[in-house]
Amino acid sequence: MIQTSISENKQLLIPKNFIKVLILFIFLLGICVWASLAFGSRTIGATELIDGLFRPDIQSHEASVVRQRITRTVFSLMCGAALGVSGALMQSVTRNPIADPSILGVNTGASLFVVCGISFLNISTAGQYIWLALAGAIITAIFVFGIGSMGSGGATPLKLVLAGAATSAALSSLVIAIMIPRTNVMDQFRFWQVGSVGSGSWNSISTFIPFLVVGILIAFFTAPALNALALGDEVATSLGVRTGTLRLIAAFGGVLLCATTTALAGPIGFIGLLATHVIRLVIGPDLRLVIPMSALSGAIILTISDICGRLIGSPGELEVGIVTAFIGAPILILLTMKAKMRTL
Protein backbone atom coordinates (compact mmCIF):
# COMPACT_ATOMS: atom_id res chain seq x y z
CA MET A 1 0.00 0.00 0.00
CA ILE A 2 1.29 3.52 -0.84
CA GLN A 3 1.23 5.83 2.15
CA THR A 4 1.75 9.56 2.09
CA SER A 5 1.36 11.55 5.24
CA ILE A 6 1.57 14.81 3.33
CA SER A 7 -1.34 13.79 1.11
CA GLU A 8 -3.46 13.27 4.21
CA ASN A 9 -2.46 16.47 6.03
CA LYS A 10 -1.73 18.91 3.24
CA GLN A 11 -4.81 20.60 1.87
CA LEU A 12 -5.05 20.98 -1.89
CA LEU A 13 -4.15 24.57 -2.72
CA ILE A 14 -5.95 25.84 -5.80
CA PRO A 15 -3.91 28.48 -7.70
CA LYS A 16 -5.66 31.82 -8.09
CA ASN A 17 -5.78 31.48 -11.85
CA PHE A 18 -6.97 27.86 -11.88
CA ILE A 19 -10.68 28.58 -12.38
CA LYS A 20 -9.92 30.98 -15.21
CA VAL A 21 -7.61 28.43 -16.85
CA LEU A 22 -10.19 25.66 -16.44
CA ILE A 23 -12.93 27.77 -18.02
CA LEU A 24 -10.59 28.75 -20.88
CA PHE A 25 -9.65 25.13 -21.54
CA ILE A 26 -13.26 23.97 -21.48
CA PHE A 27 -14.10 26.74 -23.95
CA LEU A 28 -11.18 25.70 -26.17
CA LEU A 29 -12.33 22.09 -25.97
CA GLY A 30 -15.79 23.11 -27.16
CA ILE A 31 -14.26 25.06 -30.05
CA CYS A 32 -12.12 22.05 -30.97
CA VAL A 33 -15.12 19.72 -31.02
CA TRP A 34 -17.07 22.13 -33.23
CA ALA A 35 -14.11 22.63 -35.58
CA SER A 36 -13.44 18.90 -35.80
CA LEU A 37 -17.04 18.29 -36.85
CA ALA A 38 -17.21 21.23 -39.24
CA PHE A 39 -13.85 21.27 -41.04
CA GLY A 40 -12.14 18.76 -43.28
CA SER A 41 -12.12 17.97 -46.97
CA ARG A 42 -15.64 19.41 -46.96
CA THR A 43 -16.73 22.30 -44.73
CA ILE A 44 -20.05 21.79 -42.98
CA GLY A 45 -22.36 24.73 -42.28
CA ALA A 46 -24.16 25.38 -38.98
CA THR A 47 -27.54 24.12 -40.20
CA GLU A 48 -26.08 20.95 -41.67
CA LEU A 49 -24.07 20.40 -38.48
CA ILE A 50 -27.20 20.62 -36.34
CA ASP A 51 -29.04 18.25 -38.70
CA GLY A 52 -26.24 15.71 -38.47
CA LEU A 53 -26.12 15.90 -34.68
CA PHE A 54 -29.73 16.14 -33.64
CA ARG A 55 -31.90 15.00 -36.57
CA PRO A 56 -31.26 11.31 -37.33
CA ASP A 57 -34.16 11.29 -39.81
CA ILE A 58 -32.15 13.48 -42.21
CA GLN A 59 -29.89 11.35 -44.43
CA SER A 60 -28.15 14.01 -46.52
CA HIS A 61 -24.50 13.69 -47.48
CA GLU A 62 -23.49 16.51 -45.15
CA ALA A 63 -25.35 14.96 -42.21
CA SER A 64 -23.63 11.63 -42.87
CA VAL A 65 -20.23 13.34 -42.92
CA VAL A 66 -20.97 14.95 -39.54
CA ARG A 67 -21.92 11.57 -38.02
CA GLN A 68 -18.71 10.02 -39.30
CA ARG A 69 -16.69 12.87 -37.82
CA ILE A 70 -18.33 12.37 -34.41
CA THR A 71 -16.51 9.04 -34.06
CA ARG A 72 -13.21 10.58 -35.13
CA THR A 73 -13.61 13.48 -32.71
CA VAL A 74 -14.44 11.29 -29.71
CA PHE A 75 -11.52 8.99 -30.52
CA SER A 76 -9.16 11.97 -30.88
CA LEU A 77 -10.22 13.41 -27.52
CA MET A 78 -9.70 10.05 -25.80
CA CYS A 79 -6.26 9.51 -27.35
CA GLY A 80 -5.14 13.03 -26.46
CA ALA A 81 -6.32 12.67 -22.87
CA ALA A 82 -4.55 9.30 -22.52
CA LEU A 83 -1.27 10.64 -23.91
CA GLY A 84 -1.45 13.76 -21.75
CA VAL A 85 -1.87 11.76 -18.54
CA SER A 86 0.78 9.27 -19.67
CA GLY A 87 3.27 12.09 -20.16
CA ALA A 88 2.52 13.52 -16.71
CA LEU A 89 3.06 10.13 -15.07
CA MET A 90 6.31 9.39 -16.92
CA GLN A 91 7.76 12.81 -16.15
CA SER A 92 6.91 12.34 -12.47
CA VAL A 93 8.19 8.76 -12.18
CA THR A 94 11.52 9.58 -13.84
CA ARG A 95 11.68 13.12 -12.45
CA ASN A 96 12.57 14.06 -16.01
CA PRO A 97 10.86 17.20 -17.39
CA ILE A 98 11.35 16.07 -20.97
CA ALA A 99 10.13 12.49 -20.57
CA ASP A 100 7.45 11.43 -23.03
CA PRO A 101 6.31 8.03 -24.37
CA SER A 102 7.64 8.82 -27.84
CA ILE A 103 10.96 10.24 -26.60
CA LEU A 104 11.62 7.26 -24.32
CA GLY A 105 10.96 4.79 -27.14
CA VAL A 106 7.83 3.30 -25.55
CA ASN A 107 5.69 4.04 -28.61
CA THR A 108 8.19 2.32 -30.89
CA GLY A 109 8.34 -0.76 -28.67
CA ALA A 110 4.56 -1.02 -28.77
CA SER A 111 4.62 -0.58 -32.55
CA LEU A 112 7.20 -3.34 -33.00
CA PHE A 113 5.12 -5.88 -31.09
CA VAL A 114 1.95 -4.97 -32.99
CA VAL A 115 3.70 -5.29 -36.35
CA CYS A 116 5.20 -8.63 -35.28
CA GLY A 117 1.76 -9.82 -34.23
CA ILE A 118 0.25 -8.89 -37.58
CA SER A 119 3.11 -10.40 -39.56
CA PHE A 120 3.66 -13.65 -37.68
CA LEU A 121 0.51 -14.26 -35.60
CA ASN A 122 -2.14 -12.86 -37.98
CA ILE A 123 -3.82 -10.80 -35.26
CA SER A 124 -6.69 -8.63 -36.41
CA THR A 125 -8.76 -7.37 -33.46
CA ALA A 126 -8.30 -4.22 -31.39
CA GLY A 127 -8.01 -6.23 -28.19
CA GLN A 128 -5.13 -8.28 -29.60
CA TYR A 129 -3.38 -5.11 -30.74
CA ILE A 130 -3.65 -3.64 -27.25
CA TRP A 131 -2.22 -6.61 -25.35
CA LEU A 132 0.72 -6.94 -27.73
CA ALA A 133 1.35 -3.18 -27.63
CA LEU A 134 1.23 -3.26 -23.82
CA ALA A 135 3.83 -6.05 -23.70
CA GLY A 136 6.12 -4.21 -26.11
CA ALA A 137 5.76 -0.92 -24.26
CA ILE A 138 6.53 -2.46 -20.85
CA ILE A 139 9.62 -4.30 -22.09
CA THR A 140 10.90 -1.18 -23.85
CA ALA A 141 10.29 1.05 -20.84
CA ILE A 142 12.23 -1.33 -18.56
CA PHE A 143 15.08 -1.57 -21.08
CA VAL A 144 15.36 2.21 -21.58
CA PHE A 145 15.27 2.94 -17.87
CA GLY A 146 17.88 0.23 -17.23
CA ILE A 147 20.23 1.64 -19.85
CA GLY A 148 19.66 5.20 -18.67
CA SER A 149 20.41 4.23 -15.06
CA MET A 150 23.88 2.89 -15.82
CA GLY A 151 26.96 4.84 -14.86
CA SER A 152 27.42 7.65 -12.37
CA GLY A 153 24.51 9.89 -11.51
CA GLY A 154 21.83 7.29 -12.21
CA ALA A 155 18.96 7.98 -14.59
CA THR A 156 19.55 11.62 -15.45
CA PRO A 157 17.16 13.38 -17.88
CA LEU A 158 19.77 13.57 -20.64
CA LYS A 159 20.80 9.90 -20.30
CA LEU A 160 17.18 8.75 -20.45
CA VAL A 161 16.55 10.81 -23.58
CA LEU A 162 19.67 9.45 -25.27
CA ALA A 163 18.79 5.87 -24.27
CA GLY A 164 15.24 6.36 -25.53
CA ALA A 165 16.40 7.86 -28.83
CA ALA A 166 18.88 5.04 -29.46
CA THR A 167 16.33 2.37 -28.55
CA SER A 168 13.66 4.00 -30.71
CA ALA A 169 16.01 4.13 -33.71
CA ALA A 170 16.96 0.47 -33.32
CA LEU A 171 13.35 -0.69 -32.93
CA SER A 172 12.21 1.47 -35.86
CA SER A 173 14.75 -0.31 -38.04
CA LEU A 174 13.34 -3.66 -36.94
CA VAL A 175 9.81 -2.50 -37.75
CA ILE A 176 10.88 -1.49 -41.25
CA ALA A 177 12.82 -4.74 -41.75
CA ILE A 178 9.71 -6.76 -40.86
CA MET A 179 7.32 -4.69 -42.96
CA ILE A 180 9.29 -4.24 -46.22
CA PRO A 181 9.10 -7.83 -47.49
CA ARG A 182 5.43 -8.13 -46.51
CA THR A 183 3.30 -6.02 -48.83
CA ASN A 184 0.05 -6.74 -47.01
CA VAL A 185 1.49 -5.46 -43.72
CA MET A 186 2.89 -2.33 -45.38
CA ASP A 187 -0.42 -1.50 -47.05
CA GLN A 188 -2.36 -2.07 -43.85
CA PHE A 189 -0.13 -0.02 -41.56
CA ARG A 190 1.69 2.58 -43.62
CA PHE A 191 -0.65 5.30 -42.28
CA TRP A 192 -0.93 3.76 -38.81
CA GLN A 193 2.87 3.87 -38.49
CA VAL A 194 2.95 7.69 -38.52
CA GLY A 195 -0.08 7.99 -36.22
CA SER A 196 -3.64 8.82 -37.21
CA VAL A 197 -7.01 9.10 -35.50
CA GLY A 198 -8.89 8.69 -38.77
CA SER A 199 -9.28 4.94 -38.30
CA GLY A 200 -11.16 5.32 -35.01
CA SER A 201 -14.48 3.47 -34.78
CA TRP A 202 -17.10 2.89 -32.11
CA ASN A 203 -15.68 -0.60 -31.69
CA SER A 204 -12.18 0.71 -30.99
CA ILE A 205 -13.61 3.37 -28.67
CA SER A 206 -15.50 0.78 -26.63
CA THR A 207 -12.32 -1.31 -26.44
CA PHE A 208 -10.31 1.74 -25.40
CA ILE A 209 -12.60 2.92 -22.57
CA PRO A 210 -11.73 0.29 -19.89
CA PHE A 211 -7.97 0.79 -20.38
CA LEU A 212 -8.38 4.58 -20.33
CA VAL A 213 -10.41 4.46 -17.11
CA VAL A 214 -7.90 2.15 -15.37
CA GLY A 215 -4.94 4.30 -16.43
CA ILE A 216 -6.54 7.54 -15.26
CA LEU A 217 -7.61 5.99 -11.94
CA ILE A 218 -4.01 4.87 -11.36
CA ALA A 219 -2.86 8.41 -12.11
CA PHE A 220 -5.29 9.95 -9.62
CA PHE A 221 -4.49 7.33 -6.97
CA THR A 222 -0.73 7.90 -7.19
CA ALA A 223 -0.78 11.70 -7.63
CA PRO A 224 -0.36 12.63 -3.92
CA ALA A 225 2.54 10.19 -3.49
CA LEU A 226 4.17 11.42 -6.70
CA ASN A 227 4.06 14.95 -5.28
CA ALA A 228 6.11 13.64 -2.36
CA LEU A 229 8.48 11.82 -4.73
CA ALA A 230 9.22 15.12 -6.46
CA LEU A 231 10.92 16.23 -3.23
CA GLY A 232 13.42 13.36 -3.53
CA ASP A 233 13.48 9.70 -2.59
CA GLU A 234 14.78 10.29 0.93
CA VAL A 235 12.14 12.89 1.76
CA ALA A 236 9.40 10.76 0.19
CA THR A 237 10.49 7.71 2.18
CA SER A 238 10.47 9.72 5.41
CA LEU A 239 6.89 10.73 4.62
CA GLY A 240 5.80 7.11 4.32
CA VAL A 241 6.02 6.63 0.56
CA ARG A 242 7.18 3.25 -0.70
CA THR A 243 9.07 4.68 -3.64
CA GLY A 244 9.72 1.39 -5.45
CA THR A 245 6.05 0.34 -5.35
CA LEU A 246 4.96 3.84 -6.30
CA ARG A 247 7.22 3.99 -9.36
CA LEU A 248 6.08 0.54 -10.48
CA ILE A 249 2.36 1.35 -10.23
CA ALA A 250 2.61 4.84 -11.74
CA ALA A 251 4.87 3.66 -14.57
CA PHE A 252 2.42 0.86 -15.34
CA GLY A 253 -0.40 3.42 -15.57
CA GLY A 254 1.60 5.59 -17.96
CA VAL A 255 2.66 2.65 -20.13
CA LEU A 256 -0.91 1.29 -20.17
CA LEU A 257 -2.31 4.56 -21.51
CA CYS A 258 0.49 4.98 -24.04
CA ALA A 259 0.40 1.39 -25.30
CA THR A 260 -3.38 1.36 -25.71
CA THR A 261 -3.31 4.59 -27.70
CA THR A 262 -0.44 3.35 -29.86
CA ALA A 263 -2.22 0.07 -30.58
CA LEU A 264 -5.36 1.81 -31.81
CA ALA A 265 -4.06 5.04 -33.36
CA GLY A 266 -0.39 4.45 -34.06
CA PRO A 267 2.68 6.02 -32.43
CA ILE A 268 1.61 9.65 -31.99
CA GLY A 269 4.47 11.58 -30.41
CA PHE A 270 5.04 14.66 -28.24
CA ILE A 271 1.47 15.06 -26.94
CA GLY A 272 2.46 14.06 -23.40
CA LEU A 273 5.42 16.43 -23.48
CA LEU A 274 3.47 19.41 -24.79
CA ALA A 275 0.32 18.92 -22.72
CA THR A 276 2.08 18.51 -19.39
CA HIS A 277 4.53 21.39 -19.93
CA VAL A 278 1.73 23.76 -20.84
CA ILE A 279 -0.16 22.87 -17.67
CA ARG A 280 2.86 23.05 -15.36
CA LEU A 281 3.72 26.51 -16.67
CA VAL A 282 0.19 27.74 -16.08
CA ILE A 283 -0.96 26.16 -12.78
CA GLY A 284 2.20 24.80 -11.13
CA PRO A 285 3.54 21.33 -10.29
CA ASP A 286 0.81 19.81 -8.06
CA LEU A 287 -0.07 16.55 -9.81
CA ARG A 288 -3.54 16.47 -8.28
CA LEU A 289 -4.29 19.35 -10.63
CA VAL A 290 -1.72 18.63 -13.35
CA ILE A 291 -3.11 15.17 -14.19
CA PRO A 292 -6.73 16.14 -14.95
CA MET A 293 -5.63 19.32 -16.70
CA SER A 294 -3.05 17.38 -18.75
CA ALA A 295 -5.86 15.12 -19.93
CA LEU A 296 -7.82 18.19 -21.01
CA SER A 297 -4.78 19.84 -22.57
CA GLY A 298 -3.76 16.66 -24.41
CA ALA A 299 -7.25 16.25 -25.85
CA ILE A 300 -7.20 19.85 -27.10
CA ILE A 301 -3.70 19.66 -28.60
CA LEU A 302 -4.30 16.38 -30.43
CA THR A 303 -7.68 17.48 -31.78
CA ILE A 304 -6.25 20.79 -33.01
CA SER A 305 -3.39 18.89 -34.67
CA ASP A 306 -5.87 16.56 -36.37
CA ILE A 307 -7.90 19.51 -37.65
CA CYS A 308 -4.74 21.21 -38.98
CA GLY A 309 -3.71 17.99 -40.71
CA ARG A 310 -7.07 17.74 -42.46
CA LEU A 311 -7.01 21.37 -43.56
CA ILE A 312 -3.37 21.33 -44.73
CA GLY A 313 -3.76 18.07 -46.64
CA SER A 314 -7.20 18.83 -48.12
CA PRO A 315 -8.78 17.19 -50.09
CA GLY A 316 -6.86 14.35 -48.40
CA GLU A 317 -5.29 14.65 -44.97
CA LEU A 318 -1.91 14.94 -43.29
CA GLU A 319 -1.67 12.35 -40.53
CA VAL A 320 -1.78 13.81 -37.03
CA GLY A 321 1.49 12.10 -36.05
CA ILE A 322 3.33 14.20 -38.64
CA VAL A 323 1.74 17.41 -37.36
CA THR A 324 2.59 16.71 -33.71
CA ALA A 325 6.17 15.78 -34.65
CA PHE A 326 6.55 19.01 -36.63
CA ILE A 327 5.36 21.02 -33.61
CA GLY A 328 6.97 18.96 -30.86
CA ALA A 329 10.49 18.41 -32.23
CA PRO A 330 11.60 22.09 -32.00
CA ILE A 331 10.09 22.35 -28.51
CA LEU A 332 11.98 19.22 -27.42
CA ILE A 333 15.25 20.71 -28.69
CA LEU A 334 14.65 23.91 -26.71
CA LEU A 335 13.75 22.00 -23.54
CA THR A 336 16.81 19.75 -23.88
CA MET A 337 19.10 22.76 -24.34
CA LYS A 338 17.54 24.41 -21.29
CA ALA A 339 17.97 21.27 -19.18
CA LYS A 340 21.60 20.89 -20.31
CA MET A 341 22.38 24.51 -19.46
CA ARG A 342 21.02 24.02 -15.94
CA THR A 343 23.44 21.15 -15.35
CA LEU A 344 26.49 23.21 -16.38
Secondary structure, 3 states (H helix, E strand, C coil): CCCCHHHHHCCCCCCCCHHHHHHHHHHHHHHHHHHHHHCCCCCCCHHHHHHHHHCCCCCCHHHHHHHHHHHHHHHHHHHHHHHHHHHHHHHHHHCCCCCCCCCCCHHHHHHHHHHHHHHHHCCCCHHHHHHHHHHHHHHHHHHHHHHHCCCCCCCCHHHHHHHHHHHHHHHHHHHHHHHCCCHHHHHHHCCHHHCCCCCCCHHHHHHHHHHHHHHHHHHHHHHHHHHHHCCCHHHHHHCCCCHHHHHHHHHHHHHHHHHHHHHHHCCCCCHHHHHHHHHHHHHCCCHHHHHHHHHHHHHHHHHHHHHHHHHHCCCCCCCHHHHHHHHHHHHHHHHHHHHHHHHC
